[in-house]
Amino acid sequence: MFNLNELVRPNIRDLVPYSSARDEFKGTARVYLDANENSLGSPLMKWYNRYPDPLQWAIKEKLSLIKGVDPRHIFLGNGSDECIDVLIRTFCEPGIDNIVLVPPTYGMYEVSASINNVKVKKVPLTADFQLDLPALEEAVDDFTKMIFLCSPNNPTGNSLDRGAVEALLNNYFGLVVIDEAYINFSRQRSFVADLAEYPNLVVLQTLSKAWGLAALRVGMAFSSAEIIGLMNKVKPPYNINQASQDLVLKALDEVEQVNEMIRVLVQERQRLEKELPGLPVVQKVFPSDANFLLVKVADARRVYEYLLNKGIVVRDRSSVVLCEDSLRITIGTEAENTELLDALKQFN
Ligand SMILES: *Cc1c(COP(=O)(O)O)cnc(C)c1O
């Protein structure tokens, strides 16, 4: 059975977290002489002389309404990359525990694990980029603390079969982390709606993709209040700076505008999905639920160099398992996509 107390690193379970001035005094006062800030102000706006809210409650309240999740079930990271790092540091004992990855997938899971000296076990996706459940069962051992899934997956673009993910959630008693960085471009239902059902579920999302806020570095983890509480003990006290918090708070009022951008990007993806297969240089366009397409060509390096020569940079994913001779192409503006198509038409 799932047992959080056995899963978490003992030193984190027993940790007395850093308590900042902002943690210790939460009320309002007329005069703040508790945090060694500059009482005279700052060269910028008035409030930038003050430390930001360590737990970012204002943002979480707004996200709570958008996502339909209690604010106590939300963790904010300096990008979802920080959520990944904090998860590994909370649960994995360096040199002892391991995590399981299902390549081809997002690169940061392995990098973060390696930085923390946590072993990585790899169970490749099947030829149609789905979970290999028997091989996963085989790979998991007593020291496997979490399995990272990515759906829609980067760099393949497809969503993982929901039934297979549910089978993992029901039968594996470590954490199942589902990275939904691209969920807004997909018609799949987010696993955020299933948090109450699975105590071992962590869902990652980000403001970097559909929300168009990659520069602000804000990612989200959704999970049980207990798991979020442990992650909050491990994160740096002020991991989301005040400038980002101010801007995110403003941006979260613009759901309509973001939905319109998503609509346009999905429409453009569908146009490329239709047009690209007709070009001689293109061998295969993989189905995508994301804001990019994985495209197999005859000679990926040559096509990459050719496009670069025309001022268009794409991502060559040829070196990645199951992605031989494949380019990952982000959906651009309508004009950019037309330029890409025209360039590829002229390739020979
Ligand atoms: C882009 C991407 C991220 C990075 O998110 P940040 O919030 O910008 O750190 C995370 N996961 C996947 C799968 C991504 O493609």
The ligand as an SDF file (V2000), in Angstrom:
LIG
                    3D

 15 15  0  0  0  0  0  0  0  0999 V2000
    8.9720   22.9080  -21.3740 C   0  0  0  0  0  0  0  0  0  0  0  0
    8.7690   21.7770  -20.4490 C   0  0  0  0  0  0  0  0  0  0  0  0
    8.8810   21.9460  -19.0750 C   0  0  0  0  0  0  0  0  0  0  0  0
    9.5320   23.1840  -18.5280 C   0  0  0  0  0  0  0  0  0  0  0  0
    8.7340   23.9340  -17.8170 O   0  0  0  0  0  0  0  0  0  0  0  0
    9.2480   25.2230  -17.0330 P   0  0  0  0  0  0  0  0  0  0  0  0
    8.0430   25.4820  -16.2250 O   0  0  0  0  0  0  0  0  0  0  0  0
    9.5350   26.2650  -18.0480 O   0  0  0  0  0  0  0  0  0  0  0  0
   10.4470   24.8540  -16.2150 O   0  0  0  0  0  0  0  0  0  0  0  0
    8.5510   20.9080  -18.2310 C   0  0  0  0  0  0  0  0  0  0  0  0
    8.1780   19.7130  -18.7300 N   0  0  0  0  0  0  0  0  0  0  0  0
    8.0840   19.5120  -20.0520 C   0  0  0  0  0  0  0  0  0  0  0  0
    7.6740   18.2010  -20.5580 C   0  0  0  0  0  0  0  0  0  0  0  0
    8.3980   20.5230  -20.9440 C   0  0  0  0  0  0  0  0  0  0  0  0
    8.3650   20.2910  -22.2450 O   0  0  0  0  0  0  0  0  0  0  0  0
  1  2  1  0
  2  3  1  0
  2 14  2  0
  3  4  1  0
  3 10  2  0
  4  5  1  0
  5  6  1  0
  6  7  2  0
  6  8  1  0
  6  9  1  0
 10 11  1  0
 11 12  2  0
 12 13  1  0
 12 14  1  0
 14 15  1  0
M  END
$$$$
